[in-house]
Amino acid sequence: MVLRVVDLQRAFDDLLSEARTREDISDWARSVRLENDAGRLTFEPAEMRDRLWRAVLYMEGVDLKDGPSSYLHVPDDFREYRARLGL
Protein backbone atom coordinates (compact mmCIF):
# COMPACT_ATOMS: atom_id res chain seq x y z
CA MET A 1 0.00 0.00 0.00
CA VAL A 2 1.22 3.48 -0.83
CA LEU A 3 0.21 6.33 1.46
CA ARG A 4 0.36 9.68 -0.31
CA VAL A 5 0.11 13.23 0.98
CA VAL A 6 -3.11 13.63 -0.98
CA ASP A 7 -4.66 10.68 0.90
CA LEU A 8 -4.21 12.46 4.21
CA GLN A 9 -5.25 15.82 2.82
CA ARG A 10 -8.45 14.20 1.58
CA ALA A 11 -9.01 12.53 4.95
CA PHE A 12 -8.69 15.90 6.73
CA ASP A 13 -10.97 17.53 4.14
CA ASP A 14 -13.57 14.79 4.58
CA LEU A 15 -13.32 15.04 8.34
CA LEU A 16 -13.84 18.79 8.34
CA SER A 17 -16.65 18.77 5.78
CA GLU A 18 -18.24 15.69 7.38
CA ALA A 19 -18.19 13.96 3.98
CA ARG A 20 -17.18 10.82 5.89
CA THR A 21 -17.88 9.99 9.50
CA ARG A 22 -15.22 10.18 12.15
CA GLU A 23 -15.62 6.43 12.58
CA ASP A 24 -14.98 5.81 8.87
CA ILE A 25 -11.84 7.92 8.96
CA SER A 26 -10.63 6.23 12.13
CA ASP A 27 -11.23 2.80 10.57
CA TRP A 28 -9.31 3.85 7.45
CA ALA A 29 -6.39 5.08 9.57
CA ARG A 30 -6.42 1.81 11.52
CA SER A 31 -6.20 -0.16 8.27
CA VAL A 32 -3.22 1.99 7.22
CA ARG A 33 -1.52 1.29 10.55
CA LEU A 34 -2.10 -2.44 10.13
CA GLU A 35 -0.53 -2.31 6.67
CA ASN A 36 2.48 -0.60 8.22
CA ASP A 37 2.65 -3.18 11.01
CA ALA A 38 2.71 -5.90 8.35
CA GLY A 39 5.53 -4.14 6.48
CA ARG A 40 3.36 -3.37 3.46
CA LEU A 41 3.21 0.43 3.66
CA THR A 42 5.32 2.92 1.77
CA PHE A 43 5.13 6.69 2.01
CA GLU A 44 5.02 9.12 -0.87
CA PRO A 45 6.99 11.28 -0.73
CA ALA A 46 9.36 9.29 1.44
CA GLU A 47 10.84 12.42 3.02
CA MET A 48 7.44 13.20 4.57
CA ARG A 49 7.20 9.81 6.26
CA ASP A 50 7.26 11.13 9.83
CA ARG A 51 4.58 13.77 9.23
CA LEU A 52 2.36 11.34 7.32
CA TRP A 53 2.71 8.72 10.02
CA ARG A 54 1.84 11.20 12.78
CA ALA A 55 -1.27 12.15 10.80
CA VAL A 56 -2.32 8.50 10.50
CA LEU A 57 -1.94 7.96 14.24
CA TYR A 58 -3.91 11.12 14.94
CA MET A 59 -6.67 10.09 12.54
CA GLU A 60 -7.02 6.81 14.36
CA GLY A 61 -8.31 8.72 17.37
CA VAL A 62 -10.69 11.19 15.76
CA ASP A 63 -13.69 9.13 16.85
CA LEU A 64 -12.83 9.12 20.57
CA LYS A 65 -15.65 10.34 22.77
CA ASP A 66 -15.52 12.19 26.07
CA GLY A 67 -19.17 11.49 26.82
CA PRO A 68 -22.10 9.50 25.48
CA SER A 69 -22.85 12.01 22.72
CA SER A 70 -19.79 14.26 22.49
CA TYR A 71 -16.40 13.81 20.89
CA LEU A 72 -13.05 14.50 22.51
CA HIS A 73 -11.81 16.47 19.47
CA VAL A 74 -13.60 19.39 17.84
CA PRO A 75 -13.13 20.64 14.26
CA ASP A 76 -10.71 23.37 15.38
CA ASP A 77 -8.46 20.62 16.78
CA PHE A 78 -8.39 18.98 13.34
CA ARG A 79 -7.53 22.28 11.63
CA GLU A 80 -4.78 23.04 14.14
CA TYR A 81 -3.15 19.61 13.89
CA ARG A 82 -3.33 19.65 10.10
CA ALA A 83 -1.65 23.07 10.03
CA ARG A 84 1.01 21.88 12.47
CA LEU A 85 1.82 18.99 10.14
CA GLY A 86 1.80 21.21 7.07
CA LEU A 87 -0.83 19.16 5.28
Phi and psi restraints in degrees (range 20) as a CNS / XPLOR table:
assign (resid 1 and name C) (resid 2 and name N)
       (resid 2 and name CA) (resid 2 and name C) 1.0 -109.6 20.0 2
assign (resid 2 and name N) (resid 2 and name CA)
       (resid 2 and name C) (resid 3 and name N) 1.0 125.9 20.0 2
assign (resid 2 and name C) (resid 3 and name N)
       (resid 3 and name CA) (resid 3 and name C) 1.0 -102.9 20.0 2
assign (resid 3 and name N) (resid 3 and name CA)
       (resid 3 and name C) (resid 4 and name N) 1.0 119.5 20.0 2
assign (resid 3 and name C) (resid 4 and name N)
       (resid 4 and name CA) (resid 4 and name C) 1.0 -109.3 20.0 2
assign (resid 4 and name N) (resid 4 and name CA)
       (resid 4 and name C) (resid 5 and name N) 1.0 157.5 20.0 2
assign (resid 4 and name C) (resid 5 and name N)
       (resid 5 and name CA) (resid 5 and name C) 1.0 -52.9 20.0 2
assign (resid 5 and name N) (resid 5 and name CA)
       (resid 5 and name C) (resid 6 and name N) 1.0 -43.8 20.0 2
assign (resid 5 and name C) (resid 6 and name N)
       (resid 6 and name CA) (resid 6 and name C) 1.0 -61.4 20.0 2
assign (resid 6 and name N) (resid 6 and name CA)
       (resid 6 and name C) (resid 7 and name N) 1.0 -30.6 20.0 2
assign (resid 6 and name C) (resid 7 and name N)
       (resid 7 and name CA) (resid 7 and name C) 1.0 -63.0 20.0 2
assign (resid 7 and name N) (resid 7 and name CA)
       (resid 7 and name C) (resid 8 and name N) 1.0 -42.8 20.0 2
assign (resid 7 and name C) (resid 8 and name N)
       (resid 8 and name CA) (resid 8 and name C) 1.0 -76.1 20.0 2
assign (resid 8 and name N) (resid 8 and name CA)
       (resid 8 and name C) (resid 9 and name N) 1.0 -35.0 20.0 2
assign (resid 8 and name C) (resid 9 and name N)
       (resid 9 and name CA) (resid 9 and name C) 1.0 -61.5 20.0 2
assign (resid 9 and name N) (resid 9 and name CA)
       (resid 9 and name C) (resid 10 and name N) 1.0 -42.8 20.0 2
assign (resid 9 and name C) (resid 10 and name N)
       (resid 10 and name CA) (resid 10 and name C) 1.0 -63.9 20.0 2
assign (resid 10 and name N) (resid 10 and name CA)
       (resid 10 and name C) (resid 11 and name N) 1.0 -41.0 20.0 2
assign (resid 10 and name C) (resid 11 and name N)
       (resid 11 and name CA) (resid 11 and name C) 1.0 -62.3 20.0 2
assign (resid 11 and name N) (resid 11 and name CA)
       (resid 11 and name C) (resid 12 and name N) 1.0 -43.5 20.0 2
assign (resid 11 and name C) (resid 12 and name N)
       (resid 12 and name CA) (resid 12 and name C) 1.0 -64.4 20.0 2
assign (resid 12 and name N) (resid 12 and name CA)
       (resid 12 and name C) (resid 13 and name N) 1.0 -43.0 20.0 2
assign (resid 12 and name C) (resid 13 and name N)
       (resid 13 and name CA) (resid 13 and name C) 1.0 -59.3 20.0 2
assign (resid 13 and name N) (resid 13 and name CA)
       (resid 13 and name C) (resid 14 and name N) 1.0 -46.9 20.0 2
assign (resid 13 and name C) (resid 14 and name N)
       (resid 14 and name CA) (resid 14 and name C) 1.0 -63.9 20.0 2
assign (resid 14 and name N) (resid 14 and name CA)
       (resid 14 and name C) (resid 15 and name N) 1.0 -38.2 20.0 2
assign (resid 14 and name C) (resid 15 and name N)
       (resid 15 and name CA) (resid 15 and name C) 1.0 -63.5 20.0 2
assign (resid 15 and name N) (resid 15 and name CA)
       (resid 15 and name C) (resid 16 and name N) 1.0 -46.4 20.0 2
assign (resid 15 and name C) (resid 16 and name N)
       (resid 16 and name CA) (resid 16 and name C) 1.0 -72.1 20.0 2
assign (resid 16 and name N) (resid 16 and name CA)
       (resid 16 and name C) (resid 17 and name N) 1.0 -33.1 20.0 2
assign (resid 16 and name C) (resid 17 and name N)
       (resid 17 and name CA) (resid 17 and name C) 1.0 -89.5 20.0 2
assign (resid 17 and name N) (resid 17 and name CA)
       (resid 17 and name C) (resid 18 and name N) 1.0 -6.9 20.0 2
assign (resid 17 and name C) (resid 18 and name N)
       (resid 18 and name CA) (resid 18 and name C) 1.0 63.0 20.0 2
assign (resid 18 and name N) (resid 18 and name CA)
       (resid 18 and name C) (resid 19 and name N) 1.0 28.8 20.0 2
assign (resid 18 and name C) (resid 19 and name N)
       (resid 19 and name CA) (resid 19 and name C) 1.0 -69.0 20.0 2
assign (resid 19 and name N) (resid 19 and name CA)
       (resid 19 and name C) (resid 20 and name N) 1.0 -28.5 20.0 2
assign (resid 19 and name C) (resid 20 and name N)
       (resid 20 and name CA) (resid 20 and name C) 1.0 -129.7 20.0 2
assign (resid 20 and name N) (resid 20 and name CA)
       (resid 20 and name C) (resid 21 and name N) 1.0 152.2 20.0 2
assign (resid 20 and name C) (resid 21 and name N)
       (resid 21 and name CA) (resid 21 and name C) 1.0 -73.7 20.0 2
assign (resid 21 and name N) (resid 21 and name CA)
       (resid 21 and name C) (resid 22 and name N) 1.0 159.4 20.0 2
assign (resid 21 and name C) (resid 22 and name N)
       (resid 22 and name CA) (resid 22 and name C) 1.0 -58.1 20.0 2
assign (resid 22 and name N) (resid 22 and name CA)
       (resid 22 and name C) (resid 23 and name N) 1.0 -39.2 20.0 2
assign (resid 22 and name C) (resid 23 and name N)
       (resid 23 and name CA) (resid 23 and name C) 1.0 -64.8 20.0 2
assign (resid 23 and name N) (resid 23 and name CA)
       (resid 23 and name C) (resid 24 and name N) 1.0 -39.8 20.0 2
assign (resid 23 and name C) (resid 24 and name N)
       (resid 24 and name CA) (resid 24 and name C) 1.0 -62.7 20.0 2
assign (resid 24 and name N) (resid 24 and name CA)
       (resid 24 and name C) (resid 25 and name N) 1.0 -43.6 20.0 2
assign (resid 24 and name C) (resid 25 and name N)
       (resid 25 and name CA) (resid 25 and name C) 1.0 -67.7 20.0 2
assign (resid 25 and name N) (resid 25 and name CA)
       (resid 25 and name C) (resid 26 and name N) 1.0 -40.8 20.0 2
assign (resid 25 and name C) (resid 26 and name N)
       (resid 26 and name CA) (resid 26 and name C) 1.0 -62.4 20.0 2
assign (resid 26 and name N) (resid 26 and name CA)
       (resid 26 and name C) (resid 27 and name N) 1.0 -42.9 20.0 2
assign (resid 26 and name C) (resid 27 and name N)
       (resid 27 and name CA) (resid 27 and name C) 1.0 -62.4 20.0 2
assign (resid 27 and name N) (resid 27 and name CA)
       (resid 27 and name C) (resid 28 and name N) 1.0 -41.3 20.0 2
assign (resid 27 and name C) (resid 28 and name N)
       (resid 28 and name CA) (resid 28 and name C) 1.0 -61.3 20.0 2
assign (resid 28 and name N) (resid 28 and name CA)
       (resid 28 and name C) (resid 29 and name N) 1.0 -46.7 20.0 2
assign (resid 28 and name C) (resid 29 and name N)
       (resid 29 and name CA) (resid 29 and name C) 1.0 -62.3 20.0 2
assign (resid 29 and name N) (resid 29 and name CA)
       (resid 29 and name C) (resid 30 and name N) 1.0 -38.5 20.0 2
assign (resid 29 and name C) (resid 30 and name N)
       (resid 30 and name CA) (resid 30 and name C) 1.0 -62.4 20.0 2
assign (resid 30 and name N) (resid 30 and name CA)
       (resid 30 and name C) (resid 31 and name N) 1.0 -40.7 20.0 2
assign (resid 30 and name C) (resid 31 and name N)
       (resid 31 and name CA) (resid 31 and name C) 1.0 -66.3 20.0 2
assign (resid 31 and name N) (resid 31 and name CA)
       (resid 31 and name C) (resid 32 and name N) 1.0 -34.6 20.0 2
assign (resid 31 and name C) (resid 32 and name N)
       (resid 32 and name CA) (resid 32 and name C) 1.0 -65.4 20.0 2
assign (resid 32 and name N) (resid 32 and name CA)
       (resid 32 and name C) (resid 33 and name N) 1.0 -44.1 20.0 2
assign (resid 32 and name C) (resid 33 and name N)
       (resid 33 and name CA) (resid 33 and name C) 1.0 -61.1 20.0 2
assign (resid 33 and name N) (resid 33 and name CA)
       (resid 33 and name C) (resid 34 and name N) 1.0 -41.3 20.0 2
assign (resid 33 and name C) (resid 34 and name N)
       (resid 34 and name CA) (resid 34 and name C) 1.0 -64.7 20.0 2
assign (resid 34 and name N) (resid 34 and name CA)
       (resid 34 and name C) (resid 35 and name N) 1.0 -36.9 20.0 2
assign (resid 34 and name C) (resid 35 and name N)
       (resid 35 and name CA) (resid 35 and name C) 1.0 -61.9 20.0 2
assign (resid 35 and name N) (resid 35 and name CA)
       (resid 35 and name C) (resid 36 and name N) 1.0 -41.7 20.0 2
assign (resid 35 and name C) (resid 36 and name N)
       (resid 36 and name CA) (resid 36 and name C) 1.0 -64.1 20.0 2
assign (resid 36 and name N) (resid 36 and name CA)
       (resid 36 and name C) (resid 37 and name N) 1.0 -44.6 20.0 2
assign (resid 36 and name C) (resid 37 and name N)
       (resid 37 and name CA) (resid 37 and name C) 1.0 -58.9 20.0 2
assign (resid 37 and name N) (resid 37 and name CA)
       (resid 37 and name C) (resid 38 and name N) 1.0 -32.6 20.0 2
assign (resid 37 and name C) (resid 38 and name N)
       (resid 38 and name CA) (resid 38 and name C) 1.0 -85.9 20.0 2
assign (resid 38 and name N) (resid 38 and name CA)
       (resid 38 and name C) (resid 39 and name N) 1.0 0.0 20.0 2
assign (resid 38 and name C) (resid 39 and name N)
       (resid 39 and name CA) (resid 39 and name C) 1.0 77.7 20.0 2
assign (resid 39 and name N) (resid 39 and name CA)
       (resid 39 and name C) (resid 40 and name N) 1.0 22.0 20.0 2
assign (resid 39 and name C) (resid 40 and name N)
       (resid 40 and name CA) (resid 40 and name C) 1.0 -112.4 20.0 2
assign (resid 40 and name N) (resid 40 and name CA)
       (resid 40 and name C) (resid 41 and name N) 1.0 19.7 20.0 2
assign (resid 40 and name C) (resid 41 and name N)
       (resid 41 and name CA) (resid 41 and name C) 1.0 -116.1 20.0 2
assign (resid 41 and name N) (resid 41 and name CA)
       (resid 41 and name C) (resid 42 and name N) 1.0 133.0 20.0 2
assign (resid 41 and name C) (resid 42 and name N)
       (resid 42 and name CA) (resid 42 and name C) 1.0 -123.6 20.0 2
assign (resid 42 and name N) (resid 42 and name CA)
       (resid 42 and name C) (resid 43 and name N) 1.0 155.2 20.0 2
assign (resid 42 and name C) (resid 43 and name N)
       (resid 43 and name CA) (resid 43 and name C) 1.0 -112.1 20.0 2
assign (resid 43 and name N) (resid 43 and name CA)
       (resid 43 and name C) (resid 44 and name N) 1.0 140.0 20.0 2
assign (resid 43 and name C) (resid 44 and name N)
       (resid 44 and name CA) (resid 44 and name C) 1.0 -134.9 20.0 2
assign (resid 44 and name N) (resid 44 and name CA)
       (resid 44 and name C) (resid 45 and name N) 1.0 114.7 20.0 2
assign (resid 44 and name C) (resid 45 and name N)
       (resid 45 and name CA) (resid 45 and name C) 1.0 -79.6 20.0 2
assign (resid 45 and name N) (resid 45 and name CA)
       (resid 45 and name C) (resid 46 and name N) 1.0 149.7 20.0 2
assign (resid 45 and name C) (resid 46 and name N)
       (resid 46 and name CA) (resid 46 and name C) 1.0 -59.7 20.0 2
assign (resid 46 and name N) (resid 46 and name CA)
       (resid 46 and name C) (resid 47 and name N) 1.0 -32.6 20.0 2
assign (resid 46 and name C) (resid 47 and name N)
       (resid 47 and name CA) (resid 47 and name C) 1.0 -71.0 20.0 2
assign (resid 47 and name N) (resid 47 and name CA)
       (resid 47 and name C) (resid 48 and name N) 1.0 -11.2 20.0 2
assign (resid 47 and name C) (resid 48 and name N)
       (resid 48 and name CA) (resid 48 and name C) 1.0 -100.0 20.0 2
assign (resid 48 and name N) (resid 48 and name CA)
       (resid 48 and name C) (resid 49 and name N) 1.0 12.7 20.0 2
assign (resid 48 and name C) (resid 49 and name N)
       (resid 49 and name CA) (resid 49 and name C) 1.0 -50.0 20.0 2
assign (resid 49 and name N) (resid 49 and name CA)
       (resid 49 and name C) (resid 50 and name N) 1.0 -49.9 20.0 2
assign (resid 49 and name C) (resid 50 and name N)
       (resid 50 and name CA) (resid 50 and name C) 1.0 -61.6 20.0 2
assign (resid 50 and name N) (resid 50 and name CA)
       (resid 50 and name C) (resid 51 and name N) 1.0 -45.3 20.0 2
assign (resid 50 and name C) (resid 51 and name N)
       (resid 51 and name CA) (resid 51 and name C) 1.0 -65.6 20.0 2
assign (resid 51 and name N) (resid 51 and name CA)
       (resid 51 and name C) (resid 52 and name N) 1.0 -41.6 20.0 2
assign (resid 51 and name C) (resid 52 and name N)
       (resid 52 and name CA) (resid 52 and name C) 1.0 -64.7 20.0 2
assign (resid 52 and name N) (resid 52 and name CA)
       (resid 52 and name C) (resid 53 and name N) 1.0 -41.3 20.0 2
assign (resid 52 and name C) (resid 53 and name N)
       (resid 53 and name CA) (resid 53 and name C) 1.0 -65.7 20.0 2
assign (resid 53 and name N) (resid 53 and name CA)
       (resid 53 and name C) (resid 54 and name N) 1.0 -41.9 20.0 2
assign (resid 53 and name C) (resid 54 and name N)
       (resid 54 and name CA) (resid 54 and name C) 1.0 -61.2 20.0 2
assign (resid 54 and name N) (resid 54 and name CA)
       (resid 54 and name C) (resid 55 and name N) 1.0 -37.6 20.0 2
assign (resid 54 and name C) (resid 55 and name N)
       (resid 55 and name CA) (resid 55 and name C) 1.0 -65.0 20.0 2
assign (resid 55 and name N) (resid 55 and name CA)
       (resid 55 and name C) (resid 56 and name N) 1.0 -41.3 20.0 2
assign (resid 55 and name C) (resid 56 and name N)
       (resid 56 and name CA) (resid 56 and name C) 1.0 -60.6 20.0 2
assign (resid 56 and name N) (resid 56 and name CA)
       (resid 56 and name C) (resid 57 and name N) 1.0 -48.2 20.0 2
assign (resid 56 and name C) (resid 57 and name N)
       (resid 57 and name CA) (resid 57 and name C) 1.0 -62.9 20.0 2
assign (resid 57 and name N) (resid 57 and name CA)
       (resid 57 and name C) (resid 58 and name N) 1.0 -37.7 20.0 2
assign (resid 57 and name C) (resid 58 and name N)
       (resid 58 and name CA) (resid 58 and name C) 1.0 -64.8 20.0 2
assign (resid 58 and name N) (resid 58 and name CA)
       (resid 58 and name C) (resid 59 and name N) 1.0 -45.8 20.0 2
assign (resid 58 and name C) (resid 59 and name N)
       (resid 59 and name CA) (resid 59 and name C) 1.0 -61.1 20.0 2
assign (resid 59 and name N) (resid 59 and name CA)
       (resid 59 and name C) (resid 60 and name N) 1.0 -28.6 20.0 2
assign (resid 59 and name C) (resid 60 and name N)
       (resid 60 and name CA) (resid 60 and name C) 1.0 -63.8 20.0 2
assign (resid 60 and name N) (resid 60 and name CA)
       (resid 60 and name C) (resid 61 and name N) 1.0 -22.9 20.0 2
assign (resid 60 and name C) (resid 61 and name N)
       (resid 61 and name CA) (resid 61 and name C) 1.0 -106.1 20.0 2
assign (resid 61 and name N) (resid 61 and name CA)
       (resid 61 and name C) (resid 62 and name N) 1.0 9.4 20.0 2
assign (resid 61 and name C) (resid 62 and name N)
       (resid 62 and name CA) (resid 62 and name C) 1.0 -69.4 20.0 2
assign (resid 62 and name N) (resid 62 and name CA)
       (resid 62 and name C) (resid 63 and name N) 1.0 -11.9 20.0 2
assign (resid 62 and name C) (resid 63 and name N)
       (resid 63 and name CA) (resid 63 and name C) 1.0 -100.2 20.0 2
assign (resid 63 and name N) (resid 63 and name CA)
       (resid 63 and name C) (resid 64 and name N) 1.0 7.1 20.0 2
assign (resid 63 and name C) (resid 64 and name N)
       (resid 64 and name CA) (resid 64 and name C) 1.0 -66.2 20.0 2
assign (resid 64 and name N) (resid 64 and name CA)
       (resid 64 and name C) (resid 65 and name N) 1.0 139.3 20.0 2
assign (resid 64 and name C) (resid 65 and name N)
       (resid 65 and name CA) (resid 65 and name C) 1.0 -110.6 20.0 2
assign (resid 65 and name N) (resid 65 and name CA)
       (resid 65 and name C) (resid 66 and name N) 1.0 149.7 20.0 2
assign (resid 65 and name C) (resid 66 and name N)
       (resid 66 and name CA) (resid 66 and name C) 1.0 -110.5 20.0 2
assign (resid 66 and name N) (resid 66 and name CA)
       (resid 66 and name C) (resid 67 and name N) 1.0 6.9 20.0 2
assign (resid 66 and name C) (resid 67 and name N)
       (resid 67 and name CA) (resid 67 and name C) 1.0 -169.1 20.0 2
assign (resid 67 and name N) (resid 67 and name CA)
       (resid 67 and name C) (resid 68 and name N) 1.0 176.2 20.0 2
assign (resid 67 and name C) (resid 68 and name N)
       (resid 68 and name CA) (resid 68 and name C) 1.0 -59.3 20.0 2
assign (resid 68 and name N) (resid 68 and name CA)
       (resid 68 and name C) (resid 69 and name N) 1.0 -31.2 20.0 2
assign (resid 68 and name C) (resid 69 and name N)
       (resid 69 and name CA) (resid 69 and name C) 1.0 -133.0 20.0 2
assign (resid 69 and name N) (resid 69 and name CA)
       (resid 69 and name C) (resid 70 and name N) 1.0 19.2 20.0 2
assign (resid 69 and name C) (resid 70 and name N)
       (resid 70 and name CA) (resid 70 and name C) 1.0 -133.7 20.0 2
assign (resid 70 and name N) (resid 70 and name CA)
       (resid 70 and name C) (resid 71 and name N) 1.0 145.4 20.0 2
assign (resid 70 and name C) (resid 71 and name N)
       (resid 71 and name CA) (resid 71 and name C) 1.0 -92.8 20.0 2
assign (resid 71 and name N) (resid 71 and name CA)
       (resid 71 and name C) (resid 72 and name N) 1.0 150.9 20.0 2
assign (resid 71 and name C) (resid 72 and name N)
       (resid 72 and name CA) (resid 72 and name C) 1.0 -65.1 20.0 2
assign (resid 72 and name N) (resid 72 and name CA)
       (resid 72 and name C) (resid 73 and name N) 1.0 -41.8 20.0 2
assign (resid 72 and name C) (resid 73 and name N)
       (resid 73 and name CA) (resid 73 and name C) 1.0 -102.2 20.0 2
assign (resid 73 and name N) (resid 73 and name CA)
       (resid 73 and name C) (resid 74 and name N) 1.0 142.6 20.0 2
assign (resid 73 and name C) (resid 74 and name N)
       (resid 74 and name CA) (resid 74 and name C) 1.0 -110.5 20.0 2
assign (resid 74 and name N) (resid 74 and name CA)
       (resid 74 and name C) (resid 75 and name N) 1.0 163.9 20.0 2
assign (resid 74 and name C) (resid 75 and name N)
       (resid 75 and name CA) (resid 75 and name C) 1.0 -52.5 20.0 2
assign (resid 75 and name N) (resid 75 and name CA)
       (resid 75 and name C) (resid 76 and name N) 1.0 -35.7 20.0 2
assign (resid 75 and name C) (resid 76 and name N)
       (resid 76 and name CA) (resid 76 and name C) 1.0 -62.5 20.0 2
assign (resid 76 and name N) (resid 76 and name CA)
       (resid 76 and name C) (resid 77 and name N) 1.0 -32.2 20.0 2
assign (resid 76 and name C) (resid 77 and name N)
       (resid 77 and name CA) (resid 77 and name C) 1.0 -62.8 20.0 2
assign (resid 77 and name N) (resid 77 and name CA)
       (resid 77 and name C) (resid 78 and name N) 1.0 -41.3 20.0 2
assign (resid 77 and name C) (resid 78 and name N)
       (resid 78 and name CA) (resid 78 and name C) 1.0 -64.1 20.0 2
assign (resid 78 and name N) (resid 78 and name CA)
       (resid 78 and name C) (resid 79 and name N) 1.0 -44.9 20.0 2
assign (resid 78 and name C) (resid 79 and name N)
       (resid 79 and name CA) (resid 79 and name C) 1.0 -61.5 20.0 2
assign (resid 79 and name N) (resid 79 and name CA)
       (resid 79 and name C) (resid 80 and name N) 1.0 -44.3 20.0 2
assign (resid 79 and name C) (resid 80 and name N)
       (resid 80 and name CA) (resid 80 and name C) 1.0 -64.2 20.0 2
assign (resid 80 and name N) (resid 80 and name CA)
       (resid 80 and name C) (resid 81 and name N) 1.0 -44.9 20.0 2
assign (resid 80 and name C) (resid 81 and name N)
       (resid 81 and name CA) (resid 81 and name C) 1.0 -67.3 20.0 2
assign (resid 81 and name N) (resid 81 and name CA)
       (resid 81 and name C) (resid 82 and name N) 1.0 -40.1 20.0 2
assign (resid 81 and name C) (resid 82 and name N)
       (resid 82 and name CA) (resid 82 and name C) 1.0 -60.2 20.0 2
assign (resid 82 and name N) (resid 82 and name CA)
       (resid 82 and name C) (resid 83 and name N) 1.0 -45.2 20.0 2
assign (resid 82 and name C) (resid 83 and name N)
       (resid 83 and name CA) (resid 83 and name C) 1.0 -62.9 20.0 2
assign (resid 83 and name N) (resid 83 and name CA)
       (resid 83 and name C) (resid 84 and name N) 1.0 -41.5 20.0 2
assign (resid 83 and name C) (resid 84 and name N)
       (resid 84 and name CA) (resid 84 and name C) 1.0 -60.4 20.0 2
assign (resid 84 and name N) (resid 84 and name CA)
       (resid 84 and name C) (resid 85 and name N) 1.0 -36.3 20.0 2
assign (resid 84 and name C) (resid 85 and name N)
       (resid 85 and name CA) (resid 85 and name C) 1.0 -82.5 20.0 2
assign (resid 85 and name N) (resid 85 and name CA)
       (resid 85 and name C) (resid 86 and name N) 1.0 -12.6 20.0 2
assign (resid 85 and name C) (resid 86 and name N)
       (resid 86 and name CA) (resid 86 and name C) 1.0 73.1 20.0 2
assign (resid 86 and name N) (resid 86 and name CA)
       (resid 86 and name C) (resid 87 and name N) 1.0 34.6 20.0 2
